[in-house]
Amino acid sequence: MRAISLIFLYLASFAFLGGVPGVSATDYVLEIFGNANMDENIDDADISYVQEIISGNSKPTELADANQDGRIDSTDLDRIGEIIKGEESELTIVDAQGRNVTLNVPIKRAIAINSGSMEIMRAIGADLKTVLVGVTSYALKDPLYWPELQDKASITYGSPDYEQIAKLKPDLVILYKKPHKDESFEKYETINVPVISLNCHDYETLYSDILILGELFKRKETANDLVDWCQDYRTNVQERTAGVSEDKKPKVMFYGFPDTYYPILKARTGESGIQATLDGAGAINIAYDLNSSSGTADVDPEWVIAANPDVIIGSLSAGEAKAGYSANESSIEYMKNVRDRLLNDSAIKLTNAGKDGKVFIICTDLNRGPIEVAGMAYLAKYFYPDLFEDLKPQKILEEYFEDWQGISYRGAYVYPPLE
């Protein structure tokens, strides 16, 4: 778990979250110092809460020391006021590695190795062509999706050239949740380049990540709008699936990258990022309790037969001939072939999913980030076609690409198609 767990452990010393007067119990905590009441935003309620701390009527929280000087006093009130007005010149966040990082804002020159952060930045209206001086090499291999970035410096994920990065003089480098291979906070410190880790993929931290990027790039209002958009679609699905009794929910096996791993069978566990999507779509993950530090467990054919999933979802990575935004005409045949292979598997044939033909293929792009709400909508409609007869997942995708990413809708994302 990321720093949010530290926050809740801190509050646990006061018995439980609701036991701290003025502190809100929300689905997520905006991990920016100044969010004194530990909710999803920084507003006048945080000023009131800090005033209560100063007067001795409320207990300090992890994020109350807005200016990170080791004291909670009137200067924190000043800093919170600046943040509310969008006038702050520096901001301290808690990143995905639990590091408190103070940054000068707004960020004017950034390197994004985390493609999820790029996606969010573009969605909230940051001018990527201006603000990004270097990007992950993966983006440069996808000109259809990232046309505006093709002249940017290429940074290799996991093997950054620190001399190259130093010459680019970024205000900030954004990594994925965990540094990979030769990525090192210490090496970035040596070249005097600020660096943060963000998740930007999993639902549990997504909204906080969106709002953090909104603050860093001075796009707070649009960041809030994006969170609202995601929440509206997610709520629409969850409110319906909440009324389904446990014994009526489909048992689901989520198989990541069957085109790569088959005939080895794999199942995503409750520790994987897909769990929140399955929960929202009203499914029971048959691999929820399997032990796996990676969130994916190898499973035997006998286990699959005994678990007897009602639905099997195969998730494919994006690629021109496979799935996703840049997918070409051959991708439909590719997804069909993967599905046929699973339907003909000797173990899967014996499950309810195999017998009923309920094996579906989805692009992994729809499992993470803001676009995850479209993925959840597709899964919900596969699981409950009658309950979600009026739901149009492709419409959600079209909105996301055209309204939030500023690009035309295209590509192939699921098989068999719904609409």
Residue pairs with C-beta under 8 A, 6 or more apart in sequence:
2 96
2 97
2 98
2 177
2 199
2 205
3 31
3 94
3 95
3 96
3 97
3 98
4 28
4 29
4 31
4 204
4 205
4 208
6 62
6 94
6 98
7 29
7 31
7 38
7 61
7 62
7 63
7 94
8 17
10 61
10 62
11 17
11 20
11 23
11 38
11 61
11 62
14 20
14 59
17 23
17 25
17 38
18 25
20 38
20 58
20 59
20 61
21 52
21 57
21 58
22 37
22 45
22 48
22 49
22 52
22 58
23 37
23 38
23 39
23 49
23 61
24 37
24 38
24 39
24 40
26 38
26 39
26 40
27 40
27 207
28 40
28 204
28 205
28 207
28 208
29 35
29 38
29 39
29 40
29 63
29 208
30 39
30 40
30 41
30 42
30 208
30 211
30 212
31 63
31 93
31 94
31 95
31 208
31 212
32 42
32 63
32 83
32 91
32 92
32 93
32 94
32 211
32 212
32 215
33 63
33 64
33 65
33 66
33 67
33 68
33 91
33 92
33 93
33 94
33 100
34 42
34 46
34 63
34 66
34 76
34 79
34 80
34 83
35 41
35 42
35 46
35 63
36 46
36 49
36 50
36 53
36 61
36 63
36 64
36 66
36 76
36 80
37 45
37 46
37 49
37 61
38 61
38 62
38 63
39 45
40 207
40 208
40 211
41 211
41 224
42 80
42 83
42 84
43 84
44 84
46 80
47 77
47 80
47 81
47 84
49 58
49 61
49 64
50 64
50 66
50 72
50 76
50 77
50 80
51 77
52 58
53 59
53 60
53 64
53 72
54 72
54 73
54 74
60 72
63 94
64 72
64 76
65 71
65 72
65 76
66 76
66 79
66 80
66 83
66 92
67 75
67 76
67 78
67 79
67 92
68 92
68 100
68 102
69 75
79 88
82 88
82 89
83 91
83 215
86 218
86 220
88 105
89 104
89 105
90 102
90 103
90 104
90 105
91 102
91 103
91 105
91 215
91 216
92 100
92 101
92 102
92 103
93 100
93 101
93 103
93 196
93 212
93 215
93 216
94 100
94 101
95 101
95 196
95 197
95 198
96 177
96 178
96 196
96 197
96 198
96 199
96 205
97 177
97 178
97 179
97 185
97 197
99 185
99 196
99 197
101 194
101 195
101 196
103 171
103 172
103 194
103 196
103 216
104 171
105 215
105 216
105 218
106 216
106 217
106 218
107 131
107 171
107 172
107 216
107 217
108 131
108 171
109 131
109 133
109 168
109 169
109 170
109 171
109 172
110 131
110 132
110 133
110 170
110 171
110 172
110 173
110 174
111 132
111 133
111 134
111 135
111 153
111 155
111 165
111 168
111 170
111 172
111 173
111 174
112 118
112 121
112 132
112 134
112 135
112 136
112 173
112 174
113 135
113 136
113 155
113 157
113 160
113 173
113 174
113 175
113 176
113 183
114 136
114 174
114 175
114 176
114 198
114 200
115 136
115 138
115 139
116 176
116 198
116 199
116 200
116 201
116 209
116 368
116 369
117 174
117 198
117 200
117 209
117 213
118 128
118 132
118 135
118 136
118 139
118 146
118 149
119 200
119 369
119 370
119 371
119 405
120 200
120 209
120 210
120 213
120 226
120 369
120 370
121 128
121 131
121 132
121 213
121 217
122 128
122 404
122 405
122 406
123 222
123 226
123 370
123 404
123 405
124 210
124 213
124 214
124 217
124 219
124 222
124 223
124 226
125 219
125 222
126 213
126 217
126 219
128 148
128 149
129 148
129 149
131 217
132 149
132 152
133 152
133 153
133 168
133 169
133 170
134 152
134 153
134 154
134 155
134 164
134 165
134 168
134 170
135 146
135 149
135 152
135 153
135 154
135 155
136 154
136 155
136 156
136 157
137 154
137 155
137 156
137 157
138 157
139 145
139 146
139 149
139 152
140 146
140 149
140 150
140 152
140 154
142 325
142 326
143 150
144 325
144 326
144 410
145 325
145 326
145 407
147 407
153 164
153 168
155 161
155 164
155 165
157 176
157 180
158 180
158 181
158 182
158 183
159 181
159 182
160 182
160 183
162 187
162 188
162 190
162 191
163 191
165 173
165 188
165 191
165 193
166 191
166 192
166 193
170 193
170 194
171 194
172 194
172 195
172 196
172 216
173 188
173 193
173 194
173 195
173 196
174 195
174 196
174 197
174 198
175 183
175 195
175 196
175 197
175 198
176 197
176 198
176 199
176 200
177 197
177 198
177 199
177 201
178 197
179 185
179 197
185 195
188 194
188 195
198 209
198 212
198 213
199 205
199 206
199 209
200 206
200 209
200 369
201 273
201 368
201 369
202 273
202 276
202 368
203 273
203 276
203 277
203 280
203 372
204 276
206 230
206 369
206 370
206 372
207 227
207 230
207 231
210 223
210 226
210 227
210 370
211 220
211 223
211 224
211 227
213 219
213 223
214 220
214 221
214 222
214 223
214 224
215 223
226 370
226 404
229 370
229 399
229 404
230 370
230 372
230 373
233 373
233 374
233 376
233 377
233 396
234 280
234 373
234 376
236 391
237 280
237 281
237 282
237 373
237 376
237 377
237 380
237 388
237 391
238 280
240 282
240 380
240 384
240 387
240 388
241 249
241 280
241 281
241 282
241 380
241 384
241 387
242 282
244 282
244 384
244 387
246 284
249 282
249 283
249 284
249 383
250 282
250 283
250 284
250 309
250 310
250 311
250 358
250 383
251 283
251 284
251 286
251 307
251 308
251 309
251 310
251 311
251 352
252 278
252 283
252 284
252 285
252 286
252 309
252 310
252 311
252 312
252 313
252 383
253 267
253 285
253 286
253 287
253 304
253 307
253 309
253 311
253 312
253 313
253 353
254 267
254 268
254 272
254 274
254 278
254 285
254 287
254 312
254 313
254 315
255 265
255 266
255 267
255 268
255 312
255 313
255 314
255 315
255 342
256 266
256 268
256 296
256 315
256 364
257 266
257 315
257 316
257 317
257 364
258 266
258 314
258 315
258 316
258 338
258 341
258 342
259 314
259 316
259 322
259 334
259 338
262 338
262 341
262 342
262 345
263 345
264 298
265 298
265 299
265 300
265 301
265 304
265 345
265 347
266 296
266 297
266 298
266 299
267 286
267 287
267 290
267 296
267 297
267 299
268 274
268 275
268 285
268 287
268 295
268 296
269 275
269 285
269 287
269 288
269 289
269 290
269 291
269 292
269 295
269 296
269 297
270 285
270 287
270 288
270 289
271 292
271 293
271 295
272 295
272 296
273 295
273 367
273 368
274 315
274 367
275 285
275 288
277 367
277 372
277 375
277 376
277 379
278 284
278 285
278 379
280 376
280 380
281 376
281 379
281 380
281 383
282 380
282 383
282 384
283 311
283 379
283 383
286 307
286 309
287 297
287 299
287 307
290 297
290 299
291 297
301 345
301 346
301 347
302 347
304 347
304 348
304 351
305 347
305 350
305 351
307 351
308 351
308 352
309 351
309 352
309 353
310 351
310 352
310 353
310 356
310 358
311 353
311 358
311 359
311 360
311 382
311 383
312 342
312 348
312 351
312 353
312 354
312 358
312 359
312 360
313 359
313 360
313 361
313 362
313 379
313 382
314 338
314 339
314 342
314 359
314 360
314 361
314 362
315 361
315 362
315 363
315 364
315 367
316 322
316 323
316 334
316 335
316 338
316 361
316 362
316 363
316 364
317 323
317 324
317 363
317 364
318 324
318 325
318 326
318 327
318 363
318 364
318 365
319 326
319 327
319 331
320 326
320 327
320 328
320 331
321 327
321 328
321 330
321 331
321 334
322 331
322 334
322 335
322 363
323 331
323 334
323 335
323 361
323 362
323 363
323 364
323 365
323 411
323 412
323 413
324 331
324 363
324 365
324 411
324 412
324 413
325 365
325 401
325 410
325 411
326 411
327 363
327 411
327 412
331 412
332 412
332 415
335 361
335 412
335 414
335 415
336 415
338 361
339 359
339 360
339 361
339 415
339 416
342 348
342 354
342 359
343 349
343 354
343 357
343 359
345 354
348 354
348 359
349 355
352 358
353 359
358 382
360 382
360 414
360 415
360 416
361 414
361 415
362 375
362 378
362 379
362 413
362 414
363 411
363 412
363 413
363 414
365 371
365 413
366 372
366 374
366 375
366 378
366 413
366 414
367 375
370 400
370 404
371 397
371 400
373 396
374 393
374 396
374 397
374 400
374 413
377 388
377 391
377 393
377 396
378 393
378 413
378 414
378 418
380 387
380 388
380 391
381 388
381 391
381 393
381 418
382 418
392 419
393 414
393 418
393 419
394 418
394 419
397 409
397 413
398 409
401 407
401 408
401 409
401 410
402 408
402 409
